[in-house]
Amino acid sequence: MRKSAAVIPVLALIAGAFGFIIRQMEVNTAFESATGFAKRNASTTAILIALSGLVIILAVLFALLAMTKFKADNDYAKAFAPKGFIYIVAVFVLALGWIAADILYFFEKRTVMTVIDIVWIFLAAVTAFALVFLARGAYKGRGGTELLLFSLIPPIFFCYWLIILYKDNAANPVLLSYCYQCLALAAAALSFYFSAGFVYNKSATARSLVSFLVTIYFCAVVLADKILLPLKIIFGITLIFQFINTVVFIRNLKRIKIPPCHSEQEV
């Protein structure tokens, strides 16, 4: 499993790249220019739905297949333990990019700032620090009480973001215009939620794998949406972070040892 740890995440990333291209074509051609409504029977819409469904199915099949032979350690520090210092450096750089995007979002919203935006900015900043602390705990091979709190912050942030997205589009009749953002946020929230389970010794190998791979895919697709640049940056950083974590996670999977069967002998 270690030798092929990057193969499946790379395939998810390639699928995400195709999804990005199709979504970009959909955004440019599948909506009426005058009303903004989605066109009926748009080929790009059908192709992207089919691709997304296929990715989810394949992710589930891979996770189920992996679960029959491998299992993750019931400990975050072991399940996500990196093999080199470059891991913590990469996460630190990603966290800096996340903070920069958060600051950029602040300046984008400063003239129309609301309490909801302030909470989002605060949670985004804390999430960046949480990712560094989680990576540090995995790198040093120890958990600590701080991880119990920091592991919960990322899923809370993405759930809050998902709620805001739904609220902002409550009156939007064109579900297709923001549905992939919903899917990306939901996948990210689940991926960090299942990661947090390892901190609390509640491992879920198959569900973690599915959520990681689906997050990589949908975060790539949503980069084609017409959203604010700082939001795109955070989606991109989430993609990279979970790609790295998926590779590390798969590499650290342990083969399930099946005890040999011994025939009973009559005395």
N, C-alpha and C positions, 0 to 999 in steps of 0.2 A: 504493500500500500504506500510505503514511503516513496518508492521510485516513481509512482504515477500520481503523487499528491497534487500536482499542478494541472494534470490533464483535464479533469472534470471542471474545475473553476475556469480554465482557459476556454473550454467549450461553452460554458455559460456566458463568458465574456464575448465570445464570437457571436453567439446567438443574440446577445444584447446589442452588438454592433449592427447586425442585420435589422434588429428591431428598431434601433435608432434611425437607420436610413429609411425604413418603411414608415415610421412615425413622422419623420420630417416630410416625406412625400404626402402623407395623410394630412398633416397640418396645413400644407401649402395648397392642396388640391381637393380635399374631401369636405370642405366647408364653403357654404355660400358666401360670397364676398359682401353681399348687401345685408343679409340678415344674420350671418354667423351660424346658421343652422347647418347640421351635418347633411350631406347629400345621401340620398338613398342608394343602396347597392354600390357603394364605392368599393372598388377592388382592393385598394390599400387597406381599408378598414377590415375587410374579411381576411386578408392575408395576415395582418398583424394579430387579429384575434386567434387565428389558427396557430400561428407561431407561438404566441403566448401560452395557449393551451398545451401545445406540444412540449414546450419547455417545462411547464409545471408537471406534466405527466412523467416526463423523463427524469426530472429531479426526484419525484416520489419513487419511481422504480429504482433509481440508483441508490437512494437512501435505504429502501427496503432490502435490496441486494446486499449492500454493505453491512446492514445490521445483522444479516445471517452469519457473517464470518468475523465481523469486527465490532468493537464497542469502545466508546470513549471512557477515559478515567472519570470517576465521579468527583472530580476536583478541578476547579478552574485553572489553578496553577500548573496542573499536569496536562489537562486537555488542550490548553493553549500555550504550552511551554515552547518558546522559540529556541532555535539552535545557535543563534549568534546575536551580537550587539546591534547588528544592522536593523533588527526588528524594532527595538525601542527607539532608534534614531528615526526610522521611517514614520512611526506613530507620532513622534514629537513633531516632525515636519508637517504631517497631516493635521495635527492639532493646531499648529500655528496658522495654517491655511484656513482652518475652520474659524479661528478667532478673527482672522482678517476678513473673512466673508461676513461674519457676525457684525463687525464694525461697519463694513460697507452697507449692510442691510440697515443699520441704524441711520446712516446718512441718507439712504434712499427714502426712509420713512420719517425723518425728523420733522418735516412740516405737517404731517398728518398722523403723528404718533398717538396711539391709544394705549390703554392699560394692557390690552391683549398683546399688542406688539412689544411692550416693555417686558412682559412675562416671557414671551417667545425669545427675545434677545437674551434675557437672563438665563433661561434654561439652555439655550444654545451654547452660551459661554461655559456654563457649568458642565455641560456634556463634553466639551472639548477637554477639560481638565479630567473628567471621569475616564475618558478613553486613555489618557496618559497614565493615570493611576492603575487602571486595569492591565495595561501593557507592562507597567513596571512590576506589578504583582506576579504576572505570568513569567516575566524575564527572571525575576529573583527566586521564583519557585516557592513563593509563600503568599498566603491570602491576607489575613489580617482583617480586623473589624472594619477598616475603611472600605474594603472592597464590598462589604455587605450593602453599604449605602451607595457607593459609586456605581455598582452594577445595575441599580434600579433607575438611575438618572436617564441614560439613553432611551430605554423604552418609554419612559414617562414623557420625554421630550418629543419623540416621534408620535406618540398618541395625542399629545396636545396639538402638535402641528396638524395631524389628521383632522382633529375636531375643528380647528380654525379653517382648514381648507373646505370642509363640509359647510361650515357656517357661512363663509364668504360666497359659496356657490349654491346656497339654499334656494335661491330664486333663479338659478341658471338652468334653463330647460335642456341645455345641450350637455348631457352627461359625458359624451365622447370627448369634450374639450378638456376635461380634468380627471377622467377616470383612471388614467395611467399614473397620475400623481398619487391618487388614493391607493392604488395597488403598490406603488413603490414605498409609500409611507407605512402601509400596513405590513408589508414584507420586512421592512427595516425594523419596525417595532417588534415583530415576532422574533426576528433574528437576535436582537439584543435581549429580548425576554428569555429566550431559551439559553442564551449565553449566561445570563444571570442565574439560571437554574444551577449551573455548575458551581457557582460561588456558594450556593446554599446546599450543595451536595444532592441536587435533584437533576441528575443528568437525563438528557433525552437525545440520544445519538441521531436517530433517523429524522426527527422533527427539526433538529438543529441543522442538519445537512440540507434539508429541503428549504428551510427559510434562508440559509446563507446563499444558496444557488439562485433562488428566486429573487432575492434582494439584488444580487449582482446584475441579473437580467433586467429587472424593471427600473433600477436606477440608471442603467445605460439608456433604456428606451426613453425615459422621461427627460433626458437632456435635450431632446428635440423639441420639447414644449416651449411655448413663448411665455416664459416666466422670468422673474428678476434674476440678474446675474448672480448675486450672492446665494440665492436658492439653488441655482444650478451648480455652483461651486460646492455647496454642502452635499448635494446629491452625488456629485462626482467623488468627493472625499469619502462618503459613506460606501460607495462602490469599491473604491480602492482599499479601504480599511477592511471591509468584509471579504474582499478577494484574498488579502493577505491572511486574514484569520481563517478562512476556509482551507487554504493550503496548509497552514500550520495544524489546523484541527484534523484534517485527513491524514497528514503525516504522523500524527500522534495517536491515531487509532490503534488499539491493541487487538491482536487476533484472539478470538474466543477459543479457549482451550477446552476441548471435549475430552472428558476422562475416558480412558479405555474401558471397554466392557469386559468383565471377568466372569467367566462361567462358574457357576456354583458346582462344587464337587461334593458328592455325598460321602459322608464318612462312614 
